[in-house]
């Protein structure tokens, strides 16, 4: 900063002018802010006090109205009927429930209504309230409810009646009035929800923009319960935190952090209203006023500063544009250009820069297109393409390689830390042989071997690979491809088996045809038989090339012998065999 101040007249002029203007602005703003804050605080205190008084009167009138309503309900004929004959009481319960239901629609703050006769609850408006039982089996919760005073109002926690509940409520208990006389032991109990009361009575009251009114109630145990305001914001959060620390009305402070607190207690009731105002309602107008003061002060003095900055800025703004554009291009936005409409040296510099950027963009697009093309080739290649470390661990592979090795994707293959190690080969010596060939020749082409897949099945592959080394000759990694030739190998194996079978079959057929020639040469000519038996006929048809049956004749004196031989035990007619059996040694003339 000192270096710039000493070497730049423009910088010195701007800094001095800004300093004078800012000093005047700060002084005027401080005076205005102090005066405004004092006035706004007085107005906030007045509004808080006024709202608190009105709220106190509203809550007092509300509670008086509830007591009057309870007096009216206690003398209602339906209530009287419920306290009458127990056999008839249940007949009037639905009508009474409908009566109270209409009241509750208009008064949503009513939590429950009980009718107590002697030591038992004979009517529960919710029909679902469960009173806790004591160790002796009696209704401990009902006893506590009956023991509460029947004058004024009390604040209790529902856990006194039901240990499962934990909520502070306002309770009003009155004797049932019959013919103008209060009946001992018969009561009507009204339970009010202070949260809903607070929401309905004071939910729309605002003290400033953030302030609100909340009901506080002192319970029989001496603790105080404060209803939630239902508002949102930092004031409600702060109020919720500090109210947990108050045990008595006297514990409520006048200030706490950024909020102002005031309270007023309702005479003859364990109730109070608490008013909260936010100092932010003062700070915001003051801040806005300060802002306006600064704006108007700056507007009044900014023309001189603008004049000094404007003309100097006209000279150096193109350089700032150039620096900004360079920054965007360095982040990868090659579409940026310097828009400078000047004919001087800066304009020449901008034109040269734009031309250079266009060439860079063209090269970048060409590089992206090339990368996209080779990426498509890599991803869609039929051959499995891979890169592996010298120890065999796969560091990169395409989908075809993963598929050949039995993996769902290249990522699953890489994450499994599987590789092409000695255990990957059916013949572990092949890996060392491949490495030796690569070390000797720099690459290997079409080496056929068998590998284990993920499921331990084997496949035939053709491996082509080369090593990639650094400038010192140290192997960095291997890259190459494998082709699944299992099907080719199976076909090759089948072809060899077929050729062997054909050769064997040829030898067998040659032997069979030779046997046929021998058999034919041994058989008697049928014409010769007809010289002995002119009226005879002869049929001899082998099932295959060589027959299983043979025959021959022999001339003996004035007779001859005909022999039919069944080499396999089949093919001779049963009657012929039978006649030979019946007439053994008979000579045929």
C-alpha positions as CSV (number, residue, x, y, z in Angstrom):
1,X,0.0,0.0,0.0
2,X,2.8,2.5,0.9
3,X,4.6,1.5,-2.3
4,X,1.5,2.3,-4.4
5,X,0.9,5.5,-2.5
6,X,4.4,6.8,-3.1
7,X,4.6,6.0,-6.8
8,X,1.0,6.8,-8.0
9,X,-0.4,10.3,-8.0
10,X,-3.8,8.9,-8.9
11,X,-3.7,6.6,-5.9
12,X,-2.7,9.4,-3.5
13,X,-5.5,11.6,-4.8
14,X,-8.1,8.9,-4.5
15,X,-7.0,7.9,-1.0
16,X,-7.0,11.4,0.4
17,X,-10.4,12.2,-1.1
18,X,-11.9,9.0,0.2
19,X,-10.5,9.6,3.7
20,X,-12.0,13.1,4.0
21,X,-15.4,11.9,2.7
22,X,-15.4,8.8,5.0
23,X,-14.5,10.9,8.0
24,X,-17.5,13.3,7.5
25,X,-19.8,10.4,6.8
26,X,-18.8,8.5,9.9
27,X,-19.3,11.5,12.2
28,X,-22.7,12.3,10.7
29,X,-23.7,8.7,10.8
30,X,-22.7,8.2,14.5
31,X,-24.7,11.3,15.6
32,X,-27.7,10.2,13.6
33,X,-27.6,6.7,14.8
34,X,-27.3,7.6,18.5
35,X,-30.2,10.0,18.3
36,X,-32.4,7.5,16.4
37,X,-31.5,4.6,18.7
38,X,-32.6,6.7,21.7
39,X,-35.9,7.7,20.2
40,X,-36.7,4.2,19.0
41,X,-35.9,2.7,22.4
42,X,-38.3,5.0,24.1
43,X,-41.0,4.2,21.5
44,X,-40.3,0.5,21.9
45,X,-40.6,0.8,25.7
46,X,-43.9,2.7,25.4
47,X,-45.4,0.2,22.9
48,X,-44.3,-2.7,25.1
49,X,-45.9,-1.2,28.2
50,X,-49.1,-0.5,26.3
51,X,-49.3,-3.9,24.7
52,X,-48.7,-5.6,28.1
53,X,-51.5,-3.6,29.8
54,X,-53.9,-4.5,27.1
55,X,-52.9,-8.2,27.2
56,X,-53.3,-8.2,31.0
57,X,-56.9,-6.9,30.7
58,X,-57.6,-9.4,27.9
59,X,-56.3,-12.4,29.9
60,X,-58.1,-11.3,33.0
61,X,-61.4,-10.9,31.2
62,X,-60.8,-14.3,29.5
63,X,-60.4,-16.1,32.8
64,X,-63.4,-14.4,34.3
65,X,-65.5,-15.5,31.4
66,X,-64.3,-19.1,31.8
67,X,-65.3,-19.0,35.5
68,X,-68.7,-17.7,34.6
69,X,-69.1,-20.4,31.9
70,X,-68.2,-23.0,34.5
71,X,-70.8,-21.7,36.9
72,X,-73.4,-21.9,34.1
73,X,-72.4,-25.4,33.1
74,X,-72.5,-26.7,36.7
75,X,-76.2,-25.8,36.8
76,X,-77.0,-27.3,33.4
77,X,-79.9,-29.9,33.5
78,X,-77.8,-32.4,31.6
79,X,-75.1,-32.2,34.2
80,X,-77.6,-32.5,36.9
81,X,-79.0,-35.6,35.2
82,X,-75.6,-37.2,35.1
83,X,-75.3,-36.8,38.8
84,X,-78.8,-38.3,39.3
85,X,-79.8,-41.9,39.1
86,X,-76.7,-43.9,37.9
87,X,-79.0,-46.2,35.8
88,X,-80.2,-43.2,33.9
89,X,-77.0,-41.2,33.8
90,X,-75.6,-43.0,30.8
91,X,-78.7,-42.1,28.8
92,X,-77.8,-38.4,29.2
93,X,-74.1,-38.8,28.6
94,X,-74.3,-38.6,24.7
95,X,-76.4,-35.4,24.9
96,X,-74.0,-33.9,27.4
97,X,-71.1,-34.8,25.2
98,X,-72.8,-33.2,22.2
99,X,-73.4,-30.1,24.3
100,X,-69.8,-29.8,25.4
101,X,-68.6,-30.7,21.8
102,X,-70.3,-27.6,20.5
103,X,-68.7,-25.5,23.2
104,X,-65.2,-26.9,22.4
105,X,-65.6,-26.1,18.7
106,X,-65.9,-22.4,19.7
107,X,-63.3,-22.7,22.5
108,X,-60.4,-24.9,21.3
109,X,-58.3,-24.0,24.4
110,X,-60.5,-26.5,26.4
111,X,-58.4,-29.6,27.0
112,X,-60.9,-31.6,29.0
113,X,-64.0,-31.5,31.2
114,X,-64.5,-33.8,34.2
115,X,-67.6,-34.4,36.4
116,X,-66.7,-35.8,39.8
117,X,-69.2,-37.4,42.1
118,X,-67.9,-38.1,45.6
119,X,-64.6,-40.0,44.9
120,X,-65.1,-41.0,41.3
121,X,-65.0,-39.4,37.9
122,X,-68.4,-40.0,36.4
123,X,-67.9,-38.1,33.1
124,X,-64.7,-37.6,31.0
125,X,-65.3,-35.4,28.0
126,X,-62.4,-36.9,26.1
127,X,-63.5,-40.4,27.1
128,X,-59.8,-41.4,26.9
129,X,-58.1,-39.9,30.0
130,X,-56.4,-42.5,32.1
131,X,-55.8,-41.7,35.8
132,X,-52.8,-43.3,37.5
133,X,-53.3,-46.0,40.1
134,X,-51.7,-46.3,43.4
135,X,-49.9,-49.3,44.9
136,X,-53.1,-50.4,46.6
137,X,-55.0,-50.4,43.2
138,X,-57.0,-47.2,44.0
139,X,-57.1,-44.3,41.5
140,X,-54.3,-42.1,42.8
141,X,-54.7,-39.6,40.0
142,X,-58.4,-39.2,40.8
143,X,-57.7,-38.5,44.5
144,X,-55.2,-35.8,43.6
145,X,-57.8,-34.2,41.2
146,X,-60.5,-34.2,44.0
147,X,-58.0,-32.8,46.5
148,X,-57.4,-29.6,44.5
149,X,-59.1,-26.4,45.7
150,X,-62.5,-25.5,44.4
151,X,-61.9,-21.8,44.5
152,X,-60.1,-19.6,42.0
153,X,-57.8,-21.4,39.4
154,X,-54.7,-23.5,39.8
155,X,-51.9,-24.5,37.5
156,X,-50.9,-28.1,37.6
157,X,-48.9,-30.6,35.6
158,X,-51.0,-33.5,34.1
159,X,-48.4,-36.0,35.5
160,X,-50.1,-35.6,38.9
161,X,-53.1,-37.4,37.4
162,X,-51.3,-39.5,34.8
163,X,-47.6,-40.3,35.1
164,X,-47.3,-40.7,31.4
165,X,-48.2,-37.1,30.7
166,X,-46.0,-34.1,31.2
167,X,-47.8,-30.8,30.4
168,X,-48.8,-27.8,32.5
169,X,-52.4,-26.9,32.3
170,X,-54.8,-24.3,33.9
171,X,-57.5,-26.0,36.0
172,X,-60.7,-24.6,37.3
173,X,-62.8,-26.6,39.8
174,X,-66.3,-25.7,41.0
175,X,-69.1,-27.3,43.0
176,X,-72.2,-28.5,41.2
177,X,-75.0,-26.1,41.9
178,X,-78.5,-27.6,42.3
179,X,-81.4,-25.3,43.0
180,X,-79.0,-22.6,43.9
181,X,-77.1,-24.7,46.4
182,X,-73.6,-26.2,46.0
183,X,-73.5,-29.9,46.4
184,X,-70.7,-31.2,48.5
185,X,-68.6,-33.8,46.8
186,X,-69.9,-33.1,43.3
187,X,-67.6,-31.0,41.1
188,X,-67.2,-29.9,37.5
189,X,-63.5,-29.5,36.4
190,X,-62.4,-27.5,33.4
191,X,-58.8,-28.0,32.1
192,X,-57.4,-25.3,29.8
193,X,-54.4,-25.6,27.5
194,X,-52.2,-22.5,28.0
195,X,-50.4,-23.0,24.7
196,X,-53.6,-22.8,22.7
197,X,-54.8,-19.9,24.9
198,X,-51.6,-18.0,24.2
199,X,-51.8,-18.7,20.4
200,X,-55.5,-17.6,20.2
201,X,-55.3,-14.6,22.5
202,X,-51.9,-13.2,21.7
203,X,-50.7,-15.0,18.6
204,X,-51.4,-11.9,16.4
205,X,-50.0,-9.3,18.8
206,X,-46.7,-7.9,17.7
207,X,-44.4,-5.6,19.6
208,X,-42.4,-4.1,16.9
209,X,-41.5,-6.7,14.2
210,X,-40.2,-9.4,16.5
211,X,-41.7,-8.9,19.9
212,X,-44.6,-10.9,21.3
213,X,-46.8,-11.6,24.4
214,X,-46.7,-14.9,26.3
215,X,-48.7,-16.3,29.2
216,X,-46.9,-17.3,32.4
217,X,-48.5,-19.5,35.1
218,X,-47.3,-20.3,38.6
219,X,-48.1,-23.9,39.6
220,X,-49.0,-25.2,43.1
221,X,-45.5,-26.4,43.5
222,X,-44.2,-22.9,43.1
223,X,-42.6,-23.3,39.7
224,X,-43.7,-21.2,36.7
225,X,-44.6,-22.5,33.3
226,X,-44.5,-20.2,30.3
227,X,-46.4,-20.9,27.1
228,X,-44.6,-21.0,23.8
229,X,-45.2,-18.0,21.7
230,X,-45.6,-19.9,18.5
231,X,-43.3,-17.4,16.8
232,X,-40.1,-18.2,14.9
233,X,-36.8,-16.4,15.0
234,X,-33.8,-15.8,17.2
235,X,-35.9,-14.0,19.8
236,X,-38.1,-17.1,20.4
237,X,-35.0,-19.3,20.6
238,X,-33.4,-17.0,23.2
239,X,-36.7,-16.7,25.1
240,X,-37.0,-20.5,25.1
241,X,-33.5,-20.9,26.5
242,X,-33.8,-18.4,29.4
243,X,-37.3,-19.2,30.5
244,X,-36.2,-22.6,31.7
245,X,-34.1,-20.8,34.3
246,X,-37.0,-19.0,35.9
247,X,-38.6,-20.5,39.0
248,X,-40.6,-17.5,40.2
249,X,-42.1,-14.5,38.6
250,X,-39.5,-12.5,40.4
251,X,-36.8,-14.3,38.5
252,X,-37.9,-12.7,35.2
253,X,-35.3,-10.0,34.3
254,X,-35.8,-6.7,32.5
255,X,-33.2,-7.5,29.9
256,X,-31.6,-10.6,28.5
257,X,-29.2,-10.4,25.6
258,X,-30.9,-8.6,22.7
259,X,-34.4,-8.7,24.2
260,X,-36.3,-6.5,26.6
261,X,-38.7,-8.2,29.1
262,X,-41.6,-6.8,31.0
263,X,-44.2,-8.7,33.1
264,X,-47.5,-7.9,34.8
265,X,-49.3,-10.3,37.2
266,X,-53.1,-10.7,37.2
267,X,-54.4,-10.0,40.7
268,X,-56.0,-13.0,42.4
269,X,-54.7,-15.4,39.7
270,X,-51.5,-17.4,39.5
271,X,-51.1,-15.9,36.0
272,X,-49.0,-13.2,34.4
273,X,-48.3,-11.9,30.9
274,X,-44.8,-11.4,29.7
275,X,-44.0,-8.9,27.0
276,X,-40.9,-9.2,24.9
277,X,-39.4,-6.6,22.6
278,X,-36.3,-7.1,20.5
279,X,-33.5,-4.7,20.3
280,X,-33.1,-5.7,16.7
281,X,-36.3,-3.8,16.1
282,X,-34.3,-0.8,17.1
283,X,-31.0,-1.8,15.5
284,X,-32.6,-2.4,12.1
285,X,-34.2,1.0,11.6
286,X,-31.0,2.6,13.0
287,X,-28.9,0.5,10.6
288,X,-31.2,1.4,7.8
289,X,-31.0,5.1,8.7
290,X,-27.3,4.8,8.9
291,X,-27.3,3.2,5.6
292,X,-29.3,6.0,4.1
293,X,-27.1,8.6,5.7
294,X,-24.0,6.9,4.2
295,X,-25.7,6.7,0.8
296,X,-26.7,10.4,0.8
297,X,-23.4,11.5,2.2
298,X,-21.5,9.4,-0.4
299,X,-23.7,10.7,-3.2
300,X,-22.9,14.3,-2.2
301,X,-19.2,13.7,-2.3
302,X,-18.9,10.9,-4.8
303,X,-18.8,13.1,-7.9
304,X,-15.4,14.4,-7.1
305,X,-14.0,11.0,-6.4
306,X,-15.7,9.7,-9.6
307,X,-14.1,12.3,-11.7
308,X,-10.7,11.4,-10.4
309,X,-11.2,7.7,-10.9
310,X,-13.1,7.9,-14.2
311,X,-10.4,9.3,-16.4
312,X,-7.6,7.2,-14.8
313,X,-9.8,4.2,-15.1
314,X,-10.4,4.7,-18.8
315,X,-6.7,4.1,-19.3
316,X,-6.2,1.0,-17.2
317,X,-9.6,-0.7,-17.5
318,X,-8.6,-2.7,-20.6
319,X,-5.7,-4.1,-18.7
320,X,-8.0,-5.2,-15.9
321,X,-10.3,-6.8,-18.6
322,X,-7.3,-8.6,-20.0
323,X,-6.3,-9.9,-16.6
324,X,-9.8,-11.0,-15.8
325,X,-10.2,-12.8,-19.1
326,X,-6.8,-14.5,-18.6
327,X,-8.1,-15.7,-15.2
328,X,-11.3,-17.1,-16.8
329,X,-9.4,-18.9,-19.6
330,X,-7.0,-20.4,-17.1
331,X,-10.0,-22.0,-15.5
332,X,-11.0,-23.6,-18.7
333,X,-13.5,-21.1,-20.3
334,X,-12.0,-20.9,-23.8
335,X,-14.9,-18.9,-25.1
336,X,-13.8,-15.7,-23.4
337,X,-12.4,-12.8,-25.5
338,X,-11.1,-9.3,-24.6
339,X,-13.6,-6.7,-25.9
340,X,-11.4,-3.6,-26.3
341,X,-12.3,-1.1,-29.0
342,X,-9.0,0.8,-29.2
343,X,-6.4,1.4,-31.8
344,X,-3.4,2.0,-29.6
345,X,-0.9,-0.4,-28.1
346,X,-3.5,-1.9,-25.7
347,X,-5.8,-2.6,-28.6
348,X,-3.0,-4.3,-30.5
349,X,-2.2,-6.4,-27.4
350,X,-5.9,-7.3,-27.0
351,X,-6.2,-8.4,-30.7
352,X,-3.1,-10.6,-30.4
353,X,-4.4,-12.1,-27.2
354,X,-7.8,-12.9,-28.9
355,X,-6.1,-14.6,-31.9
356,X,-4.0,-16.7,-29.5
357,X,-7.1,-17.7,-27.6
358,X,-8.9,-18.7,-30.8
359,X,-6.0,-21.0,-31.7
360,X,-6.0,-22.4,-28.2
361,X,-9.7,-23.1,-28.3
362,X,-9.4,-24.8,-31.7
363,X,-6.6,-27.1,-30.4
364,X,-8.6,-27.7,-27.2
365,X,-11.7,-28.7,-29.2
366,X,-9.6,-31.0,-31.4
367,X,-8.1,-32.6,-28.3
368,X,-11.5,-33.1,-26.8
369,X,-12.8,-34.7,-30.0
370,X,-9.8,-37.0,-30.1
371,X,-10.2,-37.9,-26.5
372,X,-13.9,-38.6,-27.1
373,X,-13.1,-40.9,-30.1
374,X,-10.5,-42.9,-28.3
375,X,-12.6,-43.1,-25.2
376,X,-15.4,-44.6,-27.3
377,X,-12.9,-47.1,-28.8
378,X,-11.7,-47.9,-25.3
379,X,-15.1,-48.4,-23.8
380,X,-16.7,-50.3,-26.8
381,X,-13.8,-52.4,-27.8
382,X,-14.4,-56.2,-28.1
383,X,-10.9,-56.9,-26.8
384,X,-10.2,-56.4,-23.1
385,X,-7.8,-53.5,-22.7
386,X,-5.9,-53.0,-19.5
387,X,-3.1,-51.3,-17.6
388,X,-1.5,-53.1,-14.7
389,X,1.3,-52.4,-12.2
390,X,4.5,-54.6,-12.3
391,X,3.0,-56.7,-9.6
392,X,0.0,-57.5,-11.7
393,X,-2.6,-55.3,-10.0
394,X,-5.1,-53.8,-12.5
395,X,-5.1,-50.0,-12.4
396,X,-7.3,-49.4,-15.4
397,X,-9.5,-51.6,-17.6
398,X,-12.3,-51.3,-20.1
399,X,-15.7,-53.1,-19.8
400,X,-14.7,-55.9,-22.2
401,X,-11.7,-56.8,-19.9
402,X,-13.9,-56.9,-16.8
403,X,-16.5,-59.0,-18.7
404,X,-13.8,-61.5,-19.9
405,X,-12.5,-61.9,-16.3
406,X,-16.0,-62.4,-14.9
407,X,-16.6,-59.0,-13.3
408,X,-19.7,-56.8,-13.6
409,X,-17.7,-53.6,-14.3
410,X,-14.2,-52.2,-14.4
411,X,-14.8,-50.5,-11.1
412,X,-15.7,-53.8,-9.4
413,X,-12.6,-55.4,-10.9
414,X,-10.3,-52.6,-9.6
415,X,-11.9,-52.4,-6.2
416,X,-11.5,-56.1,-5.7
417,X,-7.7,-55.6,-6.0
418,X,-7.7,-58.6,-8.4
419,X,-4.9,-58.6,-10.9
420,X,-3.0,-60.8,-13.4
421,X,-0.7,-62.6,-11.0
422,X,0.8,-66.1,-10.9
423,X,-2.4,-67.4,-9.4
424,X,-4.4,-66.0,-12.3
425,X,-2.8,-68.5,-14.7
426,X,-3.7,-72.1,-15.0
427,X,0.0,-72.6,-15.8
428,X,1.8,-70.1,-13.4
429,X,5.0,-70.4,-15.4
430,X,3.3,-68.6,-18.3
431,X,3.4,-65.2,-16.5
432,X,7.1,-65.4,-16.0
433,X,7.5,-66.4,-19.7
434,X,5.4,-63.4,-20.8
435,X,7.5,-61.1,-18.6
436,X,10.7,-62.4,-20.0
437,X,9.6,-61.9,-23.6
438,X,8.5,-58.3,-22.8
439,X,11.8,-57.6,-21.0
440,X,13.7,-59.0,-24.0
441,X,11.7,-57.7,-26.9
442,X,9.7,-54.8,-25.4
443,X,6.3,-56.4,-26.2
444,X,4.5,-59.7,-26.7
445,X,1.9,-60.5,-29.4
446,X,-0.8,-63.3,-29.4
447,X,0.5,-65.3,-26.5
448,X,-2.1,-68.0,-25.8
449,X,-2.7,-69.2,-22.3
450,X,-5.5,-70.1,-19.8
451,X,-6.6,-67.7,-17.0
452,X,-8.9,-68.2,-14.0
453,X,-12.0,-66.0,-14.0
454,X,-13.7,-64.5,-10.9
455,X,-15.8,-67.7,-10.5
456,X,-12.6,-69.9,-10.8
457,X,-13.6,-71.1,-14.3
458,X,-10.9,-71.1,-16.9
459,X,-10.8,-69.4,-20.3
460,X,-8.4,-69.4,-23.2
461,X,-7.0,-65.9,-24.0
462,X,-4.6,-64.4,-26.4
463,X,-2.4,-61.8,-24.7
464,X,-0.7,-58.9,-26.3
465,X,1.1,-56.4,-24.1
466,X,4.0,-54.0,-23.7
467,X,5.9,-52.3,-20.9
468,X,5.9,-48.5,-20.2
469,X,9.1,-47.3,-18.5
470,X,10.4,-44.0,-17.2
471,X,13.5,-42.2,-18.5
472,X,15.7,-44.4,-16.3
473,X,14.3,-47.6,-17.8
474,X,12.3,-48.5,-14.7
475,X,9.0,-50.2,-15.6
476,X,6.0,-48.0,-14.6
477,X,3.2,-50.3,-15.7
478,X,2.2,-52.7,-18.4
479,X,-0.6,-52.1,-20.9
480,X,-2.1,-54.4,-23.5
481,X,-5.2,-56.4,-24.5
482,X,-6.6,-59.9,-24.1
483,X,-8.9,-61.7,-26.5
484,X,-11.2,-64.5,-25.4
485,X,-10.3,-67.4,-27.7
486,X,-12.1,-70.1,-25.6
487,X,-14.7,-70.7,-28.3
488,X,-11.9,-70.9,-31.0
489,X,-10.0,-73.4,-28.8
490,X,-13.1,-75.5,-28.3
491,X,-13.7,-75.5,-32.0
492,X,-10.1,-76.4,-32.7
493,X,-10.3,-79.2,-30.1
494,X,-13.5,-80.5,-31.7
495,X,-12.0,-80.4,-35.1
496,X,-9.0,-82.5,-34.0
497,X,-11.4,-85.0,-32.4
498,X,-13.5,-85.1,-35.5
499,X,-10.4,-85.7,-37.7
500,X,-9.3,-88.5,-35.4
501,X,-12.8,-90.0,-35.4
502,X,-13.0,-89.9,-39.2
503,X,-9.6,-91.5,-39.5
504,X,-10.7,-94.3,-37.1
505,X,-14.0,-94.7,-38.9
506,X,-12.2,-94.9,-42.3
507,X,-10.1,-97.8,-41.0
508,X,-13.1,-99.6,-39.6
509,X,-15.1,-99.2,-42.9
510,X,-12.1,-100.4,-44.9
511,X,-12.0,-103.5,-42.6
512,X,-15.7,-104.0,-43.0
513,X,-15.6,-103.8,-46.8
514,X,-12.7,-106.3,-46.8
515,X,-14.7,-108.6,-44.6
516,X,-17.6,-108.2,-47.0
517,X,-15.3,-109.4,-49.9
518,X,-14.2,-112.4,-47.8
519,X,-17.8,-113.2,-46.8
520,X,-19.0,-113.1,-50.5
521,X,-16.2,-115.3,-51.6
522,X,-17.2,-118.0,-49.1
523,X,-20.9,-118.0,-49.9
524,X,-22.3,-120.5,-52.4
525,X,-23.5,-119.1,-55.7
526,X,-27.4,-119.2,-55.7
527,X,-27.3,-120.5,-59.3
528,X,-25.4,-123.6,-58.1
529,X,-28.2,-124.3,-55.5
530,X,-30.8,-124.1,-58.3
531,X,-29.0,-126.9,-60.1
532,X,-30.0,-129.1,-57.2
533,X,-33.3,-127.4,-56.5
534,X,-34.6,-125.9,-59.8
535,X,-37.9,-124.7,-58.2
536,X,-36.2,-123.0,-55.2
537,X,-35.6,-119.3,-54.6
538,X,-33.1,-117.7,-52.3
539,X,-33.0,-114.4,-50.3
540,X,-30.0,-113.2,-48.4
541,X,-29.8,-109.5,-47.4
542,X,-27.4,-108.4,-44.7
543,X,-28.7,-105.7,-42.4
544,X,-25.4,-103.9,-42.6
545,X,-22.5,-104.2,-45.0
546,X,-21.4,-107.6,-43.6
547,X,-24.2,-110.1,-42.7
548,X,-24.3,-112.0,-39.5
549,X,-25.6,-115.1,-41.2
550,X,-23.9,-117.3,-43.8
551,X,-24.8,-120.4,-45.9
552,X,-23.0,-123.0,-48.1
553,X,-23.7,-126.2,-50.0
554,X,-21.8,-129.4,-50.5
555,X,-22.4,-132.3,-53.0
556,X,-22.2,-135.7,-51.4
557,X,-22.7,-138.8,-53.7
558,X,-26.2,-138.7,-55.1
559,X,-27.3,-136.0,-52.6
560,X,-26.1,-132.6,-51.2
561,X,-25.9,-130.6,-47.9
562,X,-27.3,-127.1,-47.4
563,X,-25.9,-125.4,-44.3
564,X,-27.4,-122.1,-42.9
565,X,-25.3,-120.7,-40.1
566,X,-26.5,-118.0,-37.7
567,X,-23.3,-116.4,-36.5
568,X,-25.1,-114.2,-34.0
569,X,-27.9,-116.6,-33.0
570,X,-30.6,-114.6,-34.9
571,X,-32.0,-114.2,-38.4
572,X,-32.9,-117.9,-39.1
573,X,-36.6,-118.7,-39.5
574,X,-38.0,-120.6,-36.5
575,X,-39.7,-123.2,-38.7
576,X,-36.5,-124.0,-40.6
577,X,-34.6,-124.4,-37.3
578,X,-37.5,-126.5,-36.0
579,X,-37.5,-128.8,-39.1
580,X,-33.8,-129.4,-38.7
581,X,-34.4,-130.4,-35.1
582,X,-37.3,-132.7,-36.0
583,X,-35.5,-134.5,-38.9
584,X,-31.9,-134.6,-37.9
585,X,-29.5,-136.0,-40.4
586,X,-32.2,-136.2,-43.1
587,X,-30.6,-136.2,-46.5
588,X,-32.2,-134.2,-49.2
589,X,-32.2,-135.9,-52.6
